[in-house]
Amino acid sequence: VIARSIHKWVVGPDKPFVAININTIPDKLFESTFCGHKKGSFTGATDDKDGLLAKANSGILFLDEIGKASLDFQTKLLRIIQEREFLPIGAEKPVSFNALIVTAGKENLEQLVAEGKMHNDFHERIIGNTISLKALKNRRKDIHLQIAHFIDIHPSGQRLRIDDNAYQ
């Protein structure tokens, strides 16, 4: 919800919003998923395919569960963040990347750095401005805001069930 609010108020609702859970992308598919590929660059590449970076360009790339990113993933993304460009598989020229990167996760990132599970350089690049939130169960006053949000995005004419036990 916060990432979408940042999208709406900072970047603008007419710009792209691309969200991905880090846990869903195996390291070996990083380049194809994030950078895309050119037709004929490998068996099965029958068409050009934009990756998530191209789709998010000029908008927001929202990376959920950033604390779960492998060291290999971090290294590849760090280079893209630093250079502000990426190379699709099979391409000869890099593509510029200009999107706001918003990350979320439950892990303590400083602890991950201390444990060697996160590169310090990567942490420094993604930390930016931090919004720390307690779990919703510890923010009872925010529950009505969440309900209002889900009513706003819920298609009209369909049923919406509210579990009264959520307040206990």
Solvent accessible surface area in square Angstrom, and as a share of the most:
residue,aa,sasa,rsa
1,V,79,0.45
2,I,65,0.33
3,A,7,0.05
4,R,130,0.48
5,S,47,0.30
6,I,41,0.21
7,H,19,0.08
8,K,105,0.45
9,W,191,0.67
10,V,104,0.60
11,V,37,0.21
12,G,13,0.12
13,P,100,0.63
14,D,124,0.64
15,K,79,0.34
16,P,45,0.28
17,F,36,0.15
18,V,20,0.12
19,A,54,0.42
20,I,35,0.18
21,N,52,0.27
22,I,8,0.04
23,N,92,0.47
24,T,87,0.50
25,I,24,0.12
26,P,64,0.40
27,D,52,0.27
28,K,171,0.73
29,L,84,0.42
30,F,3,0.01
31,E,61,0.27
32,S,23,0.15
33,T,27,0.16
34,F,0,0.00
35,C,8,0.05
36,G,0,0.00
37,H,18,0.08
38,K,81,0.35
39,K,137,0.58
40,G,62,0.60
41,S,38,0.25
42,F,88,0.37
43,T,140,0.82
44,G,63,0.60
45,A,6,0.04
46,T,98,0.57
47,D,97,0.50
48,D,90,0.47
49,K,95,0.40
50,D,89,0.46
51,G,1,0.01
52,L,26,0.13
53,L,0,0.00
54,A,31,0.24
55,K,104,0.44
56,A,0,0.00
57,N,48,0.24
58,S,57,0.37
59,G,1,0.01
60,I,0,0.00
61,L,0,0.00
62,F,33,0.14
63,L,0,0.00
64,D,44,0.23
65,E,21,0.09
66,I,3,0.02
67,G,12,0.11
68,K,107,0.45
69,A,5,0.04
70,S,43,0.28
71,L,75,0.37
72,D,66,0.34
73,F,2,0.01
74,Q,0,0.00
75,T,72,0.42
76,K,53,0.22
77,L,0,0.00
78,L,21,0.10
79,R,158,0.58
80,I,10,0.05
81,I,19,0.10
82,Q,82,0.36
83,E,85,0.38
84,R,90,0.33
85,E,69,0.31
86,F,9,0.04
87,L,94,0.47
88,P,13,0.08
89,I,55,0.28
90,G,54,0.52
91,A,18,0.14
92,E,167,0.75
93,K,159,0.67
94,P,75,0.47
95,V,56,0.32
96,S,79,0.51
97,F,2,0.01
98,N,103,0.53
99,A,6,0.05
100,L,78,0.39
101,I,37,0.19
102,V,23,0.13
103,T,38,0.22
104,A,37,0.29
105,G,45,0.44
106,K,170,0.72
107,E,52,0.23
108,N,85,0.44
109,L,25,0.13
110,E,100,0.45
111,Q,98,0.44
112,L,20,0.10
113,V,38,0.22
114,A,90,0.69
115,E,86,0.38
116,G,48,0.46
117,K,117,0.49
118,M,5,0.02
119,H,69,0.31
120,N,75,0.38
121,D,80,0.41
122,F,0,0.00
123,H,21,0.09
124,E,105,0.47
125,R,129,0.47
126,I,23,0.12
127,I,59,0.30
128,G,61,0.59
129,N,155,0.79
130,T,90,0.52
131,I,105,0.54
132,S,100,0.65
133,L,98,0.49
134,K,140,0.59
135,A,56,0.43
136,L,64,0.32
137,K,159,0.68
138,N,92,0.47
139,R,56,0.20
140,R,139,0.51
141,K,173,0.73
142,D,39,0.20
143,I,18,0.09
144,H,117,0.52
145,L,103,0.51
146,Q,41,0.18
147,I,45,0.23
148,A,50,0.39
149,H,46,0.20
150,F,95,0.40
151,I,95,0.48
152,D,119,0.62
153,I,108,0.55
154,H,58,0.26
155,P,74,0.47
156,S,113,0.73
157,G,86,0.83
158,Q,116,0.52
159,R,230,0.84
160,L,78,0.39
161,R,193,0.70
162,I,88,0.45
163,D,59,0.30
164,D,111,0.57
165,N,99,0.51
166,A,71,0.55
167,Y,78,0.30
168,Q,176,0.78
